Amino acid sequence: MKLIYCLECGDVVALRAARRSCLCGQSSGYYTTWIDAVVTGPCTPLGFDNRSFTKALKKPNGKAPLGMEFTAFVIPDNCPTLEHR
């Protein structure tokens, strides 16, 4: 899963097939295929590891005071599945 973090307003937006923008409107992005995406503006692209995210959603979190952890990361500039315009 790809998201953007806007460096201007601090909003985090999950990408979809249709273009989505942050609260201030300066950063936006969208998927062009099921894995490839385009982002624009002053933003940092983020990724969720889909497997660990799905696993965290399925585990009961009643015993974990902070909830279940999953892997998230900053997507590097040279990522072949992301174009930053």
N, CA, C and O atoms as a CHARMM CRD file, in Angstrom:
* protein
*
  340
    1    1 MET  N      0.85200  -1.16400   0.00000 PROA 1      0.00000
    2    1 MET  CA     0.00000   0.00000   0.00000 PROA 1      0.00000
    3    1 MET  C      0.90000   1.23000   0.00000 PROA 1      0.00000
    4    1 MET  O      1.86000   1.31200   0.76700 PROA 1      0.00000
    5    2 LYS  N      0.57900   2.18100  -0.86900 PROA 2      0.00000
    6    2 LYS  CA     1.34200   3.42400  -0.94800 PROA 2      0.00000
    7    2 LYS  C      0.52100   4.58400  -0.38500 PROA 2      0.00000
    8    2 LYS  O     -0.69200   4.66200  -0.57900 PROA 2      0.00000
    9    3 LEU  N      1.20800   5.47200   0.31000 PROA 3      0.00000
   10    3 LEU  CA     0.60200   6.65800   0.88800 PROA 3      0.00000
   11    3 LEU  C      1.53400   7.82300   0.63700 PROA 3      0.00000
   12    3 LEU  O      2.69300   7.62400   0.27200 PROA 3      0.00000
   13    4 ILE  N      1.04100   9.04800   0.82800 PROA 4      0.00000
   14    4 ILE  CA     1.91700  10.21900   0.78900 PROA 4      0.00000
   15    4 ILE  C      1.75900  10.99500   2.09000 PROA 4      0.00000
   16    4 ILE  O      0.67300  11.07600   2.66500 PROA 4      0.00000
   17    5 TYR  N      2.87200  11.55800   2.53400 PROA 5      0.00000
   18    5 TYR  CA     2.89200  12.44900   3.68600 PROA 5      0.00000
   19    5 TYR  C      3.22200  13.83800   3.15600 PROA 5      0.00000
   20    5 TYR  O      4.31800  14.05300   2.64000 PROA 5      0.00000
   21    6 CYS  N      2.29700  14.77900   3.27400 PROA 6      0.00000
   22    6 CYS  CA     2.52000  16.13300   2.76900 PROA 6      0.00000
   23    6 CYS  C      3.44600  16.88500   3.71400 PROA 6      0.00000
   24    6 CYS  O      3.18500  16.96800   4.91400 PROA 6      0.00000
   25    7 LEU  N      4.51700  17.42700   3.17500 PROA 7      0.00000
   26    7 LEU  CA     5.49300  18.17000   3.97500 PROA 7      0.00000
   27    7 LEU  C      4.99000  19.55700   4.35500 PROA 7      0.00000
   28    7 LEU  O      5.57400  20.20700   5.22300 PROA 7      0.00000
   29    8 GLU  N      3.91900  20.01700   3.72100 PROA 8      0.00000
   30    8 GLU  CA     3.35700  21.33600   4.02700 PROA 8      0.00000
   31    8 GLU  C      2.32000  21.27500   5.14700 PROA 8      0.00000
   32    8 GLU  O      2.39600  22.04800   6.10200 PROA 8      0.00000
   33    9 CYS  N      1.35300  20.36400   5.03800 PROA 9      0.00000
   34    9 CYS  CA     0.25900  20.34000   6.01800 PROA 9      0.00000
   35    9 CYS  C      0.31500  19.15300   6.98200 PROA 9      0.00000
   36    9 CYS  O     -0.41300  19.13500   7.97400 PROA 9      0.00000
   37   10 GLY  N      1.17300  18.15700   6.70300 PROA 10     0.00000
   38   10 GLY  CA     1.30000  17.00900   7.58700 PROA 10     0.00000
   39   10 GLY  C      0.22900  15.94700   7.41200 PROA 10     0.00000
   40   10 GLY  O      0.17300  14.99600   8.19100 PROA 10     0.00000
   41   11 ASP  N     -0.61800  16.09200   6.40600 PROA 11     0.00000
   42   11 ASP  CA    -1.66700  15.11200   6.15000 PROA 11     0.00000
   43   11 ASP  C     -1.05900  13.85100   5.53000 PROA 11     0.00000
   44   11 ASP  O     -0.08600  13.92900   4.78000 PROA 11     0.00000
   45   12 VAL  N     -1.63400  12.70200   5.84600 PROA 12     0.00000
   46   12 VAL  CA    -1.24600  11.43200   5.24200 PROA 12     0.00000
   47   12 VAL  C     -2.44000  10.93200   4.43600 PROA 12     0.00000
   48   12 VAL  O     -3.55800  10.86000   4.94500 PROA 12     0.00000
   49   13 VAL  N     -2.18800  10.58400   3.16300 PROA 13     0.00000
   50   13 VAL  CA    -3.25700  10.18400   2.25300 PROA 13     0.00000
   51   13 VAL  C     -2.89400   8.85800   1.59700 PROA 13     0.00000
   52   13 VAL  O     -1.81100   8.71900   1.02800 PROA 13     0.00000
   53   14 ALA  N     -3.79300   7.88900   1.67400 PROA 14     0.00000
   54   14 ALA  CA    -3.60800   6.62200   0.97300 PROA 14     0.00000
   55   14 ALA  C     -3.94900   6.82800  -0.50100 PROA 14     0.00000
   56   14 ALA  O     -4.93600   7.48400  -0.83000 PROA 14     0.00000
   57   15 LEU  N     -3.13100   6.26700  -1.37800 PROA 15     0.00000
   58   15 LEU  CA    -3.37200   6.41200  -2.81100 PROA 15     0.00000
   59   15 LEU  C     -4.44600   5.43800  -3.28100 PROA 15     0.00000
   60   15 LEU  O     -4.61300   4.35400  -2.72300 PROA 15     0.00000
   61   16 ARG  N     -5.15800   5.84300  -4.30300 PROA 16     0.00000
   62   16 ARG  CA    -6.20300   5.04400  -4.95000 PROA 16     0.00000
   63   16 ARG  C     -6.04500   5.21500  -6.46300 PROA 16     0.00000
   64   16 ARG  O     -5.10900   5.87600  -6.91200 PROA 16     0.00000
   65   17 ALA  N     -6.94800   4.62600  -7.25300 PROA 17     0.00000
   66   17 ALA  CA    -6.89100   4.76800  -8.71200 PROA 17     0.00000
   67   17 ALA  C     -7.20000   6.19500  -9.13900 PROA 17     0.00000
   68   17 ALA  O     -6.64200   6.68100 -10.12300 PROA 17     0.00000
   69   18 ALA  N     -8.07500   6.86600  -8.41700 PROA 18     0.00000
   70   18 ALA  CA    -8.38800   8.26800  -8.70100 PROA 18     0.00000
   71   18 ALA  C     -7.44000   9.15600  -7.89600 PROA 18     0.00000
   72   18 ALA  O     -7.06800   8.82200  -6.77100 PROA 18     0.00000
   73   19 ARG  N     -7.05800  10.27200  -8.47500 PROA 19     0.00000
   74   19 ARG  CA    -6.15600  11.20200  -7.79600 PROA 19     0.00000
   75   19 ARG  C     -6.74600  11.64800  -6.46500 PROA 19     0.00000
   76   19 ARG  O     -7.92400  11.99500  -6.37800 PROA 19     0.00000
   77   20 ARG  N     -5.91000  11.63400  -5.43100 PROA 20     0.00000
   78   20 ARG  CA    -6.31600  12.10300  -4.10500 PROA 20     0.00000
   79   20 ARG  C     -5.30200  13.13100  -3.63900 PROA 20     0.00000
   80   20 ARG  O     -4.10700  13.00000  -3.90300 PROA 20     0.00000
   81   21 SER  N     -5.77700  14.14800  -2.95000 PROA 21     0.00000
   82   21 SER  CA    -4.92200  15.23500  -2.47700 PROA 21     0.00000
   83   21 SER  C     -4.95100  15.31700  -0.96100 PROA 21     0.00000
   84   21 SER  O     -5.87300  14.82300  -0.31100 PROA 21     0.00000
   85   22 CYS  N     -3.92300  15.95200  -0.41200 PROA 22     0.00000
   86   22 CYS  CA    -3.85600  16.21900   1.01900 PROA 22     0.00000
   87   22 CYS  C     -4.80300  17.37200   1.35900 PROA 22     0.00000
   88   22 CYS  O     -5.44400  17.94200   0.47600 PROA 22     0.00000
   89   23 LEU  N     -4.88300  17.70300   2.63800 PROA 23     0.00000
   90   23 LEU  CA    -5.79000  18.76300   3.07900 PROA 23     0.00000
   91   23 LEU  C     -5.48700  20.12100   2.45700 PROA 23     0.00000
   92   23 LEU  O     -6.41000  20.86300   2.12100 PROA 23     0.00000
   93   24 CYS  N     -4.20000  20.46100   2.29800 PROA 24     0.00000
   94   24 CYS  CA    -3.85900  21.77500   1.73400 PROA 24     0.00000
   95   24 CYS  C     -3.86900  21.77200   0.20400 PROA 24     0.00000
   96   24 CYS  O     -3.81200  22.83500  -0.41300 PROA 24     0.00000
   97   25 GLY  N     -3.94100  20.58500  -0.41500 PROA 25     0.00000
   98   25 GLY  CA    -4.02100  20.48400  -1.86500 PROA 25     0.00000
   99   25 GLY  C     -2.69500  20.57000  -2.60900 PROA 25     0.00000
  100   25 GLY  O     -2.68200  20.51800  -3.83900 PROA 25     0.00000
  101   26 GLN  N     -1.58300  20.70100  -1.90000 PROA 26     0.00000
  102   26 GLN  CA    -0.28900  20.83800  -2.57700 PROA 26     0.00000
  103   26 GLN  C      0.32400  19.50500  -2.99100 PROA 26     0.00000
  104   26 GLN  O      1.13800  19.46700  -3.91400 PROA 26     0.00000
  105   27 SER  N     -0.04900  18.41500  -2.33200 PROA 27     0.00000
  106   27 SER  CA     0.48500  17.08800  -2.64600 PROA 27     0.00000
  107   27 SER  C     -0.65600  16.17800  -3.07000 PROA 27     0.00000
  108   27 SER  O     -1.75400  16.24400  -2.51700 PROA 27     0.00000
  109   28 SER  N     -0.38600  15.32800  -4.05600 PROA 28     0.00000
  110   28 SER  CA    -1.42100  14.40000  -4.51200 PROA 28     0.00000
  111   28 SER  C     -0.77800  13.17600  -5.12800 PROA 28     0.00000
  112   28 SER  O      0.43400  13.14100  -5.34300 PROA 28     0.00000
  113   29 GLY  N     -1.58800  12.17900  -5.41000 PROA 29     0.00000
  114   29 GLY  CA    -1.07600  10.97600  -6.04200 PROA 29     0.00000
  115   29 GLY  C     -2.19300  10.03700  -6.42400 PROA 29     0.00000
  116   29 GLY  O     -3.34200  10.20500  -6.01500 PROA 29     0.00000
  117   30 TYR  N     -1.82800   9.02800  -7.23100 PROA 30     0.00000
  118   30 TYR  CA    -2.79100   8.03000  -7.68400 PROA 30     0.00000
  119   30 TYR  C     -2.05000   6.82800  -8.24100 PROA 30     0.00000
  120   30 TYR  O     -0.89200   6.93300  -8.64600 PROA 30     0.00000
  121   31 TYR  N     -2.72400   5.68700  -8.26100 PROA 31     0.00000
  122   31 TYR  CA    -2.18000   4.47800  -8.88300 PROA 31     0.00000
  123   31 TYR  C     -2.45400   4.51900 -10.38000 PROA 31     0.00000
  124   31 TYR  O     -3.53400   4.92300 -10.81100 PROA 31     0.00000
  125   32 THR  N     -1.46700   4.09800 -11.17200 PROA 32     0.00000
  126   32 THR  CA    -1.65300   3.95600 -12.61700 PROA 32     0.00000
  127   32 THR  C     -1.89500   2.49200 -12.99800 PROA 32     0.00000
  128   32 THR  O     -2.50400   2.20700 -14.02900 PROA 32     0.00000
  129   33 THR  N     -1.41700   1.57300 -12.16500 PROA 33     0.00000
  130   33 THR  CA    -1.69300   0.13100 -12.26900 PROA 33     0.00000
  131   33 THR  C     -1.91800  -0.34800 -10.84400 PROA 33     0.00000
  132   33 THR  O     -1.98300   0.46500  -9.92200 PROA 33     0.00000
  133   34 TRP  N     -2.03800  -1.65500 -10.65200 PROA 34     0.00000
  134   34 TRP  CA    -2.26100  -2.17400  -9.29400 PROA 34     0.00000
  135   34 TRP  C     -1.05900  -1.95300  -8.38500 PROA 34     0.00000
  136   34 TRP  O     -1.18600  -2.06200  -7.16600 PROA 34     0.00000
  137   35 ILE  N      0.12900  -1.63600  -8.96600 PROA 35     0.00000
  138   35 ILE  CA     1.33600  -1.43700  -8.14900 PROA 35     0.00000
  139   35 ILE  C      2.05200  -0.11600  -8.45200 PROA 35     0.00000
  140   35 ILE  O      2.72400   0.42400  -7.57300 PROA 35     0.00000
  141   36 ASP  N      1.92500   0.41600  -9.66800 PROA 36     0.00000
  142   36 ASP  CA     2.62300   1.64100 -10.06300 PROA 36     0.00000
  143   36 ASP  C      1.81100   2.86900  -9.67600 PROA 36     0.00000
  144   36 ASP  O      0.58300   2.86700  -9.75800 PROA 36     0.00000
  145   37 ALA  N      2.51700   3.92300  -9.25100 PROA 37     0.00000
  146   37 ALA  CA     1.83200   5.13600  -8.82200 PROA 37     0.00000
  147   37 ALA  C      2.61800   6.37800  -9.22300 PROA 37     0.00000
  148   37 ALA  O      3.81700   6.31900  -9.49500 PROA 37     0.00000
  149   38 VAL  N      1.91000   7.50200  -9.25300 PROA 38     0.00000
  150   38 VAL  CA     2.48100   8.82000  -9.52500 PROA 38     0.00000
  151   38 VAL  C      2.12400   9.71700  -8.35000 PROA 38     0.00000
  152   38 VAL  O      0.98200   9.71700  -7.89000 PROA 38     0.00000
  153   39 VAL  N      3.10800  10.48900  -7.85800 PROA 39     0.00000
  154   39 VAL  CA     2.83900  11.46900  -6.80800 PROA 39     0.00000
  155   39 VAL  C      3.38900  12.82000  -7.25400 PROA 39     0.00000
  156   39 VAL  O      4.33900  12.88800  -8.03500 PROA 39     0.00000
  157   40 THR  N      2.78700  13.88600  -6.75500 PROA 40     0.00000
  158   40 THR  CA     3.23800  15.23400  -7.08300 PROA 40     0.00000
  159   40 THR  C      3.24000  16.08800  -5.82200 PROA 40     0.00000
  160   40 THR  O      2.53900  15.80200  -4.85100 PROA 40     0.00000
  161   41 GLY  N      4.03500  17.12900  -5.86400 PROA 41     0.00000
  162   41 GLY  CA     4.05700  18.09300  -4.77400 PROA 41     0.00000
  163   41 GLY  C      5.09800  17.79300  -3.71400 PROA 41     0.00000
  164   41 GLY  O      5.88100  16.85100  -3.83300 PROA 41     0.00000
  165   42 PRO  N      5.09100  18.61700  -2.67000 PROA 42     0.00000
  166   42 PRO  CA     6.07700  18.48000  -1.59500 PROA 42     0.00000
  167   42 PRO  C      5.67100  17.36000  -0.62600 PROA 42     0.00000
  168   42 PRO  O      5.16600  17.61800   0.46600 PROA 42     0.00000
  169   43 CYS  N      5.90000  16.13100  -1.04700 PROA 43     0.00000
  170   43 CYS  CA     5.47200  15.00800  -0.21600 PROA 43     0.00000
  171   43 CYS  C      6.55200  13.93800  -0.12800 PROA 43     0.00000
  172   43 CYS  O      7.45800  13.86600  -0.95800 PROA 43     0.00000
  173   44 THR  N      6.42900  13.12200   0.89200 PROA 44     0.00000
  174   44 THR  CA     7.27200  11.95100   1.07000 PROA 44     0.00000
  175   44 THR  C      6.38100  10.73200   0.87900 PROA 44     0.00000
  176   44 THR  O      5.39100  10.57300   1.59300 PROA 44     0.00000
  177   45 PRO  N      6.72200   9.86300  -0.08300 PROA 45     0.00000
  178   45 PRO  CA     5.91500   8.66300  -0.27400 PROA 45     0.00000
  179   45 PRO  C      6.23800   7.62000   0.79500 PROA 45     0.00000
  180   45 PRO  O      7.39700   7.41000   1.15500 PROA 45     0.00000
  181   46 LEU  N      5.19000   6.97700   1.28800 PROA 46     0.00000
  182   46 LEU  CA     5.31700   5.95600   2.32500 PROA 46     0.00000
  183   46 LEU  C      4.75300   4.64700   1.80100 PROA 46     0.00000
  184   46 LEU  O      3.91400   4.63400   0.90000 PROA 46     0.00000
  185   47 GLY  N      5.22100   3.54900   2.37200 PROA 47     0.00000
  186   47 GLY  CA     4.69800   2.24300   2.01300 PROA 47     0.00000
  187   47 GLY  C      4.38600   1.42500   3.23600 PROA 47     0.00000
  188   47 GLY  O      5.08000   1.51500   4.24800 PROA 47     0.00000
  189   48 PHE  N      3.34000   0.62300   3.14800 PROA 48     0.00000
  190   48 PHE  CA     3.01800  -0.38300   4.15400 PROA 48     0.00000
  191   48 PHE  C      3.36600  -1.72400   3.53700 PROA 48     0.00000
  192   48 PHE  O      3.00900  -1.98500   2.38800 PROA 48     0.00000
  193   49 ASP  N      4.05400  -2.57500   4.27600 PROA 49     0.00000
  194   49 ASP  CA     4.24400  -3.94300   3.83600 PROA 49     0.00000
  195   49 ASP  C      2.88100  -4.63200   3.93200 PROA 49     0.00000
  196   49 ASP  O      2.35800  -4.82700   5.02900 PROA 49     0.00000
  197   50 ASN  N      2.31400  -4.99600   2.79200 PROA 50     0.00000
  198   50 ASN  CA     0.94800  -5.51600   2.76100 PROA 50     0.00000
  199   50 ASN  C      0.76100  -6.75700   3.63100 PROA 50     0.00000
  200   50 ASN  O     -0.25800  -6.89900   4.30700 PROA 50     0.00000
  201   51 ARG  N      1.75400  -7.66000   3.61200 PROA 51     0.00000
  202   51 ARG  CA     1.61800  -8.89600   4.39300 PROA 51     0.00000
  203   51 ARG  C      1.58600  -8.61300   5.88900 PROA 51     0.00000
  204   51 ARG  O      0.72700  -9.13100   6.60200 PROA 51     0.00000
  205   52 SER  N      2.52100  -7.79000   6.36900 PROA 52     0.00000
  206   52 SER  CA     2.55000  -7.53000   7.80600 PROA 52     0.00000
  207   52 SER  C      1.35400  -6.68300   8.23900 PROA 52     0.00000
  208   52 SER  O      0.86500  -6.83800   9.35800 PROA 52     0.00000
  209   53 PHE  N      0.87300  -5.78600   7.36600 PROA 53     0.00000
  210   53 PHE  CA    -0.30200  -4.97600   7.68000 PROA 53     0.00000
  211   53 PHE  C     -1.54400  -5.86100   7.80400 PROA 53     0.00000
  212   53 PHE  O     -2.31600  -5.72400   8.75300 PROA 53     0.00000
  213   54 THR  N     -1.73300  -6.76600   6.84300 PROA 54     0.00000
  214   54 THR  CA    -2.86900  -7.68800   6.87400 PROA 54     0.00000
  215   54 THR  C     -2.81000  -8.58700   8.10400 PROA 54     0.00000
  216   54 THR  O     -3.83000  -8.84800   8.74300 PROA 54     0.00000
  217   55 LYS  N     -1.60900  -9.05700   8.42800 PROA 55     0.00000
  218   55 LYS  CA    -1.42700  -9.90800   9.60800 PROA 55     0.00000
  219   55 LYS  C     -1.79000  -9.14300  10.88600 PROA 55     0.00000
  220   55 LYS  O     -2.44000  -9.69300  11.77500 PROA 55     0.00000
  221   56 ALA  N     -1.37500  -7.88800  10.97800 PROA 56     0.00000
  222   56 ALA  CA    -1.68500  -7.07500  12.15600 PROA 56     0.00000
  223   56 ALA  C     -3.18900  -6.83300  12.28200 PROA 56     0.00000
  224   56 ALA  O     -3.71900  -6.78900  13.39300 PROA 56     0.00000
  225   57 LEU  N     -3.87200  -6.67800  11.15800 PROA 57     0.00000
  226   57 LEU  CA    -5.32300  -6.47300  11.19300 PROA 57     0.00000
  227   57 LEU  C     -6.07300  -7.70900  11.68500 PROA 57     0.00000
  228   57 LEU  O     -7.12700  -7.59400  12.31000 PROA 57     0.00000
  229   58 LYS  N     -5.52600  -8.88500  11.40200 PROA 58     0.00000
  230   58 LYS  CA    -6.20500 -10.13700  11.75000 PROA 58     0.00000
  231   58 LYS  C     -5.96500 -10.57900  13.19100 PROA 58     0.00000
  232   58 LYS  O     -6.76000 -11.34300  13.73900 PROA 58     0.00000
  233   59 LYS  N     -4.87800 -10.10900  13.81700 PROA 59     0.00000
  234   59 LYS  CA    -4.56400 -10.54100  15.18400 PROA 59     0.00000
  235   59 LYS  C     -5.39600  -9.76100  16.19300 PROA 59     0.00000
  236   59 LYS  O     -5.59600  -8.55600  16.04100 PROA 59     0.00000
  237   60 PRO  N     -5.87700 -10.44300  17.21300 PROA 60     0.00000
  238   60 PRO  CA    -6.57200  -9.70300  18.26900 PROA 60     0.00000
  239   60 PRO  C     -5.57300  -8.82900  19.01800 PROA 60     0.00000
  240   60 PRO  O     -4.48200  -9.28500  19.36200 PROA 60     0.00000
  241   61 ASN  N     -5.93600  -7.59100  19.26900 PROA 61     0.00000
  242   61 ASN  CA    -4.99500  -6.67600  19.91000 PROA 61     0.00000
  243   61 ASN  C     -5.35700  -6.35400  21.35900 PROA 61     0.00000
  244   61 ASN  O     -4.85600  -5.37700  21.91500 PROA 61     0.00000
  245   62 GLY  N     -6.20200  -7.14400  21.96400 PROA 62     0.00000
  246   62 GLY  CA    -6.60300  -6.89700  23.33900 PROA 62     0.00000
  247   62 GLY  C     -5.46000  -6.97200  24.33900 PROA 62     0.00000
  248   62 GLY  O     -5.50800  -6.29800  25.36700 PROA 62     0.00000
  249   63 LYS  N     -4.43500  -7.77100  24.06900 PROA 63     0.00000
  250   63 LYS  CA    -3.31300  -7.92400  24.99300 PROA 63     0.00000
  251   63 LYS  C     -2.16200  -6.98300  24.67400 PROA 63     0.00000
  252   63 LYS  O     -1.22700  -6.86500  25.46700 PROA 63     0.00000
  253   64 ALA  N     -2.21000  -6.31600  23.53900 PROA 64     0.00000
  254   64 ALA  CA    -1.13200  -5.39800  23.14200 PROA 64     0.00000
  255   64 ALA  C     -1.58300  -3.96800  23.42300 PROA 64     0.00000
  256   64 ALA  O     -2.46300  -3.46300  22.72700 PROA 64     0.00000
  257   65 PRO  N     -1.00100  -3.29500  24.43100 PROA 65     0.00000
  258   65 PRO  CA    -1.48400  -1.96100  24.80600 PROA 65     0.00000
  259   65 PRO  C     -1.35500  -0.91400  23.69700 PROA 65     0.00000
  260   65 PRO  O     -2.12400   0.04600  23.66400 PROA 65     0.00000
  261   66 LEU  N     -0.40700  -1.08900  22.80400 PROA 66     0.00000
  262   66 LEU  CA    -0.23000  -0.13300  21.71300 PROA 66     0.00000
  263   66 LEU  C     -0.74700  -0.66500  20.38800 PROA 66     0.00000
  264   66 LEU  O     -0.51700  -0.05400  19.34400 PROA 66     0.00000
  265   67 GLY  N     -1.43500  -1.78800  20.41500 PROA 67     0.00000
  266   67 GLY  CA    -1.92600  -2.38100  19.17900 PROA 67     0.00000
  267   67 GLY  C     -0.86800  -3.25400  18.53200 PROA 67     0.00000
  268   67 GLY  O      0.23600  -3.39500  19.05700 PROA 67     0.00000
  269   68 MET  N     -1.19700  -3.83200  17.40900 PROA 68     0.00000
  270   68 MET  CA    -0.27600  -4.72600  16.70700 PROA 68     0.00000
  271   68 MET  C      0.61600  -3.91900  15.76400 PROA 68     0.00000
  272   68 MET  O      0.14300  -3.04000  15.04400 PROA 68     0.00000
  273   69 GLU  N      1.89600  -4.22700  15.77800 PROA 69     0.00000
  274   69 GLU  CA     2.84600  -3.54400  14.90000 PROA 69     0.00000
  275   69 GLU  C      2.83700  -4.16400  13.51100 PROA 69     0.00000
  276   69 GLU  O      2.51600  -5.34000  13.33900 PROA 69     0.00000
  277   70 PHE  N      3.19500  -3.34500  12.52000 PROA 70     0.00000
  278   70 PHE  CA     3.39400  -3.82000  11.15500 PROA 70     0.00000
  279   70 PHE  C      4.51300  -2.99300  10.54900 PROA 70     0.00000
  280   70 PHE  O      4.92800  -1.98700  11.12300 PROA 70     0.00000
  281   71 THR  N      4.99800  -3.41200   9.39700 PROA 71     0.00000
  282   71 THR  CA     6.12900  -2.74800   8.76500 PROA 71     0.00000
  283   71 THR  C      5.66700  -1.63200   7.83400 PROA 71     0.00000
  284   71 THR  O      4.85700  -1.84600   6.93200 PROA 71     0.00000
  285   72 ALA  N      6.19700  -0.44700   8.07500 PROA 72     0.00000
  286   72 ALA  CA     5.97500   0.71400   7.19800 PROA 72     0.00000
  287   72 ALA  C      7.34700   1.29400   6.88000 PROA 72     0.00000
  288   72 ALA  O      8.29400   1.11300   7.64500 PROA 72     0.00000
  289   73 PHE  N      7.45700   1.99800   5.73900 PROA 73     0.00000
  290   73 PHE  CA     8.76000   2.50700   5.32200 PROA 73     0.00000
  291   73 PHE  C      8.59200   3.72300   4.41900 PROA 73     0.00000
  292   73 PHE  O      7.53600   3.93500   3.82400 PROA 73     0.00000
  293   74 VAL  N      9.66300   4.52000   4.33000 PROA 74     0.00000
  294   74 VAL  CA     9.72300   5.62400   3.37400 PROA 74     0.00000
  295   74 VAL  C     10.16900   5.02200   2.05300 PROA 74     0.00000
  296   74 VAL  O     11.18400   4.32800   1.99700 PROA 74     0.00000
  297   75 ILE  N      9.42200   5.28200   0.99300 PROA 75     0.00000
  298   75 ILE  CA     9.76000   4.75200  -0.32800 PROA 75     0.00000
  299   75 ILE  C     10.92600   5.55600  -0.88700 PROA 75     0.00000
  300   75 ILE  O     10.86000   6.78500  -0.92500 PROA 75     0.00000
  301   76 PRO  N     12.00100   4.88400  -1.32400 PROA 76     0.00000
  302   76 PRO  CA    13.17800   5.58900  -1.81900 PROA 76     0.00000
  303   76 PRO  C     12.94400   6.28100  -3.16600 PROA 76     0.00000
  304   76 PRO  O     12.02200   5.93300  -3.90500 PROA 76     0.00000
  305   77 ASP  N     13.78800   7.25600  -3.46800 PROA 77     0.00000
  306   77 ASP  CA    13.67500   8.01500  -4.72200 PROA 77     0.00000
  307   77 ASP  C     13.79000   7.13100  -5.95300 PROA 77     0.00000
  308   77 ASP  O     13.16800   7.42600  -6.97400 PROA 77     0.00000
  309   78 ASN  N     14.56500   6.06100  -5.88800 PROA 78     0.00000
  310   78 ASN  CA    14.80700   5.23900  -7.07000 PROA 78     0.00000
  311   78 ASN  C     13.86000   4.04700  -7.16400 PROA 78     0.00000
  312   78 ASN  O     14.21400   3.02900  -7.75800 PROA 78     0.00000
  313   79 CYS  N     12.67900   4.15100  -6.59700 PROA 79     0.00000
  314   79 CYS  CA    11.70400   3.06100  -6.62600 PROA 79     0.00000
  315   79 CYS  C     11.10600   2.94200  -8.03900 PROA 79     0.00000
  316   79 CYS  O     10.56600   3.92100  -8.55500 PROA 79     0.00000
  317   80 PRO  N     11.19400   1.75700  -8.67400 PROA 80     0.00000
  318   80 PRO  CA    10.68700   1.60900 -10.04100 PROA 80     0.00000
  319   80 PRO  C      9.17000   1.66200 -10.15600 PROA 80     0.00000
  320   80 PRO  O      8.65500   1.82400 -11.26300 PROA 80     0.00000
  321   81 THR  N      8.43800   1.53300  -9.05600 PROA 81     0.00000
  322   81 THR  CA     6.96900   1.54200  -9.11700 PROA 81     0.00000
  323   81 THR  C      6.37100   2.87800  -8.69700 PROA 81     0.00000
  324   81 THR  O      5.15900   2.98800  -8.51000 PROA 81     0.00000
  325   82 LEU  N      7.22900   3.90300  -8.54600 PROA 82     0.00000
  326   82 LEU  CA     6.72300   5.20800  -8.12600 PROA 82     0.00000
  327   82 LEU  C      7.41100   6.32400  -8.90700 PROA 82     0.00000
  328   82 LEU  O      8.63800   6.39900  -8.96300 PROA 82     0.00000
  329   83 GLU  N      6.60000   7.18400  -9.50600 PROA 83     0.00000
  330   83 GLU  CA     7.12100   8.35700 -10.21300 PROA 83     0.00000
  331   83 GLU  C      6.75500   9.60500  -9.41800 PROA 83     0.00000
  332   83 GLU  O      5.58300   9.83800  -9.11900 PROA 83     0.00000
  333   84 HSD  N      7.75200  10.39800  -9.08000 PROA 84     0.00000
  334   84 HSD  CA     7.50200  11.64500  -8.34000 PROA 84     0.00000
  335   84 HSD  C      7.66900  12.80800  -9.32900 PROA 84     0.00000
  336   84 HSD  O      8.78500  13.14100  -9.72600 PROA 84     0.00000
  337   85 ARG  N      6.55700  13.41200  -9.71500 PROA 85     0.00000
  338   85 ARG  CA     6.57100  14.51300 -10.70900 PROA 85     0.00000
  339   85 ARG  C      6.63600  15.84300 -10.02900 PROA 85     0.00000
  340   85 ARG  O      6.65700  16.87800 -10.69600 PROA 85     0.00000
